[in-house]
Amino acid sequence: MQGLDPAQFLAKYWQREPLLLRAAVPGFTPPVSADELAGLAMEDTVESRIADCSGRADRAASWRLSHGPFDAGDFQRPHPWTLLVQRVDQLLDDVAQLRQLTDFIPRWRFDDVMVSYATDGGGIGPHYDLYDVFLLQGEGERTWRIGQRCNDATPLLPHKELKLLARFDCHTEYTLRCGDVLYIPPGVAHWGISRGESTCFSLGFRAPRLSDLLSHLTDACLETIDSSRLLEDPGRDLAGRCGEISPADIHTAREQVLRLLIDRADERWFGELITAADGVPLPEREVGQLLTHLRAGASARLAPCARVAWQMAGAELRVFANGLSCAAPMHMATWLGELCADNPVRTPGGEGAAAVLQFLLQQGVLDVE
């Protein structure tokens, strides 16, 4: 993105403060139009919603949320409305290329590109999100009001589906035009209002919940612990009052449990968690056919919905796909980097590469071209 110093952004703004970037994508031509977006929202397999507001934005009764698929009549409404379509980057290659704008953030943090279309005055009301988002303006103009910091205790309007803020304190306001980008960190209230008809491309980044991380780490640790191992307390102090649990007892137990979590858990737990998906493994016959095509010179790239990551693990690499993992030789690091950057790749060479390729094909995360 033009005008963005990635290192400075990560140090000063990422998960801290909003940032406006004017003309961040010079000469930006939106890769999907409002009409094309409406067409996607009419398909059964596409997740889409329409939010409209018939009165004051600070009243829950004014807001209605409808879920797709839609038909042509759904796009004829008397009140301002907004169409939102999820995971458009998994549907259109041109939209998927927008992910490269934020390659300075690990790809495993990336969630999807949501595209919205709004009529004049349309929006989804004052709200906050639990993810980082880069709002890239497409067609038309949209004004964004930035408000207060929010958390689970922030009062919301009593709406069944929309998490609308009961109170919105506008701190600043920006009007975005085609190619402008506004970054908003988690927990910061914001409110977009379309000026005329407009489209917006939302590049969202999610993080795993700490509760999920703890659960997965604990499960990984339990797989390695000898069930006969007991709490140890040699050299303990004399017991005090009968039946009392002392602070030292709690400290000893906590320290031993934490030490187990730090020392015993295999590092695979993190990669397996962040790549977990509902993918279905390919049949062996289909895997064999794809391997034959690749060995004959075909190229491959990540499937649109693939969740793949890799890490350095001592003297080798570990590759993750759909919550599973396999070992990989160190020489495949460059190949894996190209693959995860959405670039087409040829069949990797060298010892151990064939097993990695077969693993990725089995998980259904490669498209063979």
C-alpha positions in Angstrom: 0.0 0.0 0.0 1.4 3.4 -1.0 2.3 5.7 1.8 2.5 2.8 4.4 5.8 1.9 6.1 5.0 -1.7 7.3 7.5 -1.6 10.2 6.2 1.7 11.5 2.6 0.6 11.1 3.1 -2.6 13.1 5.0 -0.7 15.8 2.6 2.2 16.2 -0.8 1.3 14.8 -1.4 -2.5 14.6 -4.0 -3.4 17.3 -3.5 0.1 18.8 -4.8 3.0 16.7 -6.8 3.6 13.5 -4.9 4.9 10.5 -6.1 6.6 7.3 -4.1 6.1 4.1 -5.1 8.4 1.3 -4.7 6.9 -2.2 -3.2 3.8 -0.7 -3.9 1.9 -3.9 -3.3 4.4 -6.7 -5.5 3.9 -9.8 -7.5 1.3 -8.0 -10.1 -0.4 -10.2 -12.6 -2.3 -8.0 -12.4 -6.0 -9.1 -16.1 -6.6 -8.6 -19.0 -4.2 -9.3 -22.2 -3.7 -7.4 -24.1 -5.8 -10.0 -21.6 -8.7 -9.9 -21.8 -8.6 -6.1 -25.6 -8.8 -6.3 -25.2 -11.8 -8.6 -23.0 -13.6 -6.0 -25.6 -12.9 -3.3 -28.2 -14.8 -5.3 -26.2 -18.0 -5.2 -27.1 -20.7 -2.6 -23.5 -21.4 -1.7 -22.5 -17.8 -1.0 -22.9 -16.2 2.5 -24.6 -12.9 2.2 -26.7 -10.5 4.3 -28.7 -7.3 3.8 -29.0 -4.7 6.5 -31.5 -1.9 6.2 -32.6 0.9 8.5 -36.1 2.5 8.4 -35.6 5.0 11.2 -33.2 6.3 13.8 -29.9 4.4 13.9 -29.9 4.5 17.7 -33.1 2.4 17.9 -33.0 -1.4 17.5 -36.5 -1.5 16.0 -35.2 0.5 13.0 -32.8 -2.2 11.9 -33.6 -5.4 10.0 -31.1 -8.0 8.8 -31.9 -10.5 6.1 -29.9 -13.5 5.0 -29.3 -14.7 1.4 -29.6 -16.2 -1.1 -31.6 -13.2 -2.5 -33.6 -12.6 -5.6 -33.9 -9.4 -7.7 -36.8 -8.1 -5.7 -34.7 -8.1 -2.5 -32.6 -5.3 -4.0 -35.6 -2.9 -4.3 -36.0 -1.4 -0.8 -37.5 1.9 0.3 -35.0 2.6 3.0 -31.1 2.8 3.0 -29.6 -0.6 2.8 -26.3 -2.5 2.6 -25.5 -5.8 1.0 -22.6 -7.7 2.6 -21.0 -10.8 0.9 -18.4 -12.9 2.8 -15.3 -14.6 1.5 -15.4 -13.0 -2.0 -11.7 -13.7 -2.2 -12.5 -17.4 -2.3 -14.9 -16.8 -5.2 -13.0 -14.4 -7.5 -9.3 -14.5 -8.3 -9.2 -10.7 -8.8 -10.5 -10.1 -5.3 -8.1 -12.7 -3.9 -5.2 -10.6 -5.2 -6.1 -7.9 -2.7 -4.6 -10.1 0.0 -1.2 -9.2 -1.3 -1.7 -5.7 0.0 -1.2 -6.9 3.5 1.5 -9.5 3.1 3.6 -7.8 5.8 1.1 -9.5 8.3 1.3 -13.3 8.6 -1.1 -15.0 6.2 -2.3 -17.3 8.9 -3.9 -14.3 10.5 -5.9 -13.4 7.4 -9.6 -14.3 7.5 -11.3 -13.1 4.3 -12.3 -10.2 2.0 -15.8 -9.1 2.6 -17.3 -6.9 0.0 -20.2 -4.5 0.7 -22.5 -2.4 -1.5 -24.6 0.4 0.1 -27.2 2.8 -1.2 -27.2 6.4 -0.2 -27.2 6.6 3.5 -26.7 2.9 3.9 -24.6 1.2 6.5 -24.7 -1.4 9.3 -24.9 1.1 12.1 -22.4 1.9 15.0 -20.6 -1.2 16.1 -17.2 -2.7 16.9 -15.5 -5.9 15.8 -13.2 -8.4 17.4 -10.8 -8.4 14.4 -8.4 -6.1 12.6 -9.8 -4.7 9.3 -8.5 -2.7 6.4 -11.3 -0.9 4.7 -10.5 -0.3 1.0 -12.9 2.0 -0.7 -14.2 0.9 -4.1 -16.8 2.7 -6.1 -18.3 6.0 -4.7 -17.7 7.5 -1.3 -18.3 6.3 2.2 -17.9 8.3 5.5 -16.5 6.5 8.5 -17.0 7.8 12.0 -14.5 6.5 14.5 -15.7 6.3 18.1 -14.7 5.0 21.6 -13.0 1.8 22.7 -15.3 -1.0 23.4 -15.3 -4.4 25.2 -17.8 -7.1 26.4 -19.2 -4.6 29.0 -20.1 -2.0 26.4 -23.9 -1.5 26.2 -25.6 -2.8 23.0 -29.0 -2.2 21.6 -31.4 -5.1 22.1 -31.2 -6.6 18.6 -31.2 -10.4 18.0 -28.6 -10.3 15.2 -26.8 -7.0 14.9 -24.4 -5.9 17.7 -25.3 -2.2 17.6 -23.9 0.2 20.1 -26.4 1.8 22.5 -24.1 4.9 22.6 -21.6 6.1 20.0 -19.1 8.8 20.8 -17.7 10.1 17.5 -14.0 11.1 17.9 -13.2 11.7 14.3 -14.6 11.3 10.8 -13.2 10.4 7.4 -14.7 10.3 3.9 -13.1 7.6 1.8 -12.8 7.7 -1.9 -11.7 5.1 -4.4 -8.3 3.7 -3.4 -8.3 5.1 0.1 -7.7 2.7 3.0 -8.8 3.0 6.7 -7.3 0.6 9.2 -9.4 -0.1 12.3 -8.1 -2.2 15.2 -10.2 -4.6 17.3 -12.6 -3.0 19.8 -12.7 0.5 18.2 -16.2 1.6 17.5 -16.9 2.7 13.9 -19.9 3.6 11.7 -19.8 3.7 7.9 -22.4 5.7 6.0 -22.5 5.6 2.2 -22.5 8.9 0.3 -24.5 7.9 -2.8 -24.0 4.3 -3.9 -20.7 2.8 -2.9 -18.7 -0.4 -2.5 -16.1 -1.3 0.1 -13.6 -4.1 0.4 -13.0 -5.2 4.0 -9.7 -7.2 4.5 -10.3 -8.9 7.8 -7.7 -10.4 10.2 -8.8 -12.7 13.0 -6.8 -14.1 16.0 -7.6 -17.4 17.8 -9.3 -17.0 21.1 -7.0 -17.4 24.1 -9.5 -20.0 25.5 -9.0 -22.1 22.4 -5.3 -21.7 22.5 -5.2 -22.8 26.1 -7.5 -25.8 25.4 -5.5 -26.9 22.4 -2.1 -26.5 24.2 -3.4 -28.5 27.2 -4.7 -31.3 25.0 -1.3 -31.4 23.3 0.5 -31.5 26.6 -1.8 -34.3 28.0 -0.8 -36.5 25.1 2.8 -36.5 26.4 2.4 -36.7 30.2 2.8 -40.0 32.1 -0.5 -40.4 33.9 1.3 -41.8 37.0 3.2 -38.6 37.5 2.1 -36.8 40.7 2.4 -33.4 42.3 5.7 -33.1 44.1 6.5 -31.0 47.2 9.8 -32.1 48.7 11.1 -29.9 51.5 7.7 -28.4 52.1 6.9 -26.3 55.2 5.1 -27.7 58.3 1.3 -27.9 57.9 -0.5 -25.0 59.6 -4.2 -25.2 60.6 -5.8 -28.5 59.9 -7.3 -28.8 56.4 -5.9 -25.4 55.2 -4.5 -25.0 51.7 -1.6 -22.6 52.0 -0.5 -20.0 49.4 2.7 -22.1 49.0 0.6 -25.2 48.1 -1.2 -23.3 45.3 2.1 -21.8 44.1 3.7 -25.2 43.9 0.8 -26.7 42.0 0.6 -23.8 39.6 4.4 -23.8 38.9 4.5 -27.5 38.1 1.5 -27.3 35.8 2.8 -24.3 34.0 6.2 -26.0 33.6 4.5 -29.0 32.0 2.7 -26.7 29.5 6.0 -24.9 28.6 8.3 -27.9 28.4 6.2 -30.9 27.3 3.7 -29.7 24.6 4.7 -30.4 21.0 4.9 -27.1 19.1 2.5 -28.6 16.5 -0.5 -27.6 18.6 -0.4 -23.9 17.4 -0.2 -24.6 13.7 -2.9 -27.3 13.9 -5.2 -25.0 15.7 -4.9 -22.0 13.3 -5.3 -24.1 10.2 -8.3 -26.2 11.5 -11.0 -26.4 8.8 -13.8 -28.6 7.7 -12.0 -29.9 4.6 -12.6 -33.5 3.4 -9.6 -35.6 2.5 -9.4 -36.6 -1.2 -9.7 -40.2 -2.1 -6.4 -42.0 -2.8 -7.3 -42.5 -6.5 -7.9 -38.8 -7.0 -4.6 -38.0 -5.2 -2.8 -40.4 -7.5 -4.2 -38.8 -10.6 -3.2 -35.3 -9.5 0.3 -36.5 -8.6 0.6 -37.8 -12.2 -0.4 -34.4 -13.6 2.1 -32.6 -11.5 4.9 -34.9 -12.4 4.0 -34.3 -16.0 4.7 -30.6 -15.6 1.4 -29.2 -14.4 1.5 -26.4 -11.8 -0.5 -26.1 -8.5 -1.6 -23.3 -6.2 -3.6 -23.1 -3.0 -7.3 -23.8 -3.3 -9.4 -20.7 -2.5 -10.5 -21.9 0.9 -7.3 -23.6 1.9 -5.8 -23.0 5.3 -2.1 -23.8 5.1 0.9 -22.6 7.2 4.4 -23.8 8.0 7.1 -23.3 10.6 10.7 -24.0 11.3 11.0 -27.0 13.7 14.6 -27.6 14.5 16.5 -29.1 11.6 13.3 -29.5 9.5 10.0 -27.8 8.7 6.5 -28.6 9.6 3.6 -28.1 7.3 0.0 -27.6 8.5 -3.2 -28.0 6.5 -6.8 -28.4 7.8 -5.6 -29.0 11.3 -3.1 -31.7 10.5 0.6 -31.6 9.9 3.6 -33.4 8.4 7.4 -32.9 8.5 9.1 -31.3 5.5 12.8 -30.9 4.5 14.4 -27.6 5.1 15.0 -27.0 1.4 11.2 -26.6 0.8 11.0 -23.3 2.7 11.1 -21.2 -0.4 8.6 -23.4 -2.2 6.2 -23.2 0.7 6.5 -19.5 0.9 5.6 -19.1 -2.8 2.7 -21.5 -2.3 1.3 -19.6 0.7 1.7 -16.3 -1.3 -0.9 -17.6 -3.8 1.7 -18.1 -6.5 1.5 -21.1 -8.9 4.3 -23.6 -8.1 5.8 -26.6 -9.9 6.4 -30.0 -8.4 9.1 -29.6 -5.7 12.2 -31.6 -6.0 14.6 -33.1 -3.5 14.4 -35.7 -0.8 11.2 -35.7 1.2 9.3 -33.3 -1.1 7.1 -36.0 -2.6 5.6 -36.9 0.8 4.8 -33.2 1.5 3.1 -32.8 -1.8 1.0 -35.9 -1.3 0.0 -34.7 2.2 -1.2 -31.4 0.7 -3.1 -33.1 -2.0 -4.7 -35.5 0.4 -6.0 -32.5 2.4 -7.6 -31.0 -0.7 -5.7 -27.7 -0.3 -4.1 -27.7 -3.8 -5.7 -26.8 -7.1 -3.8 -28.5 -10.0 -3.8 -26.3 -13.1 
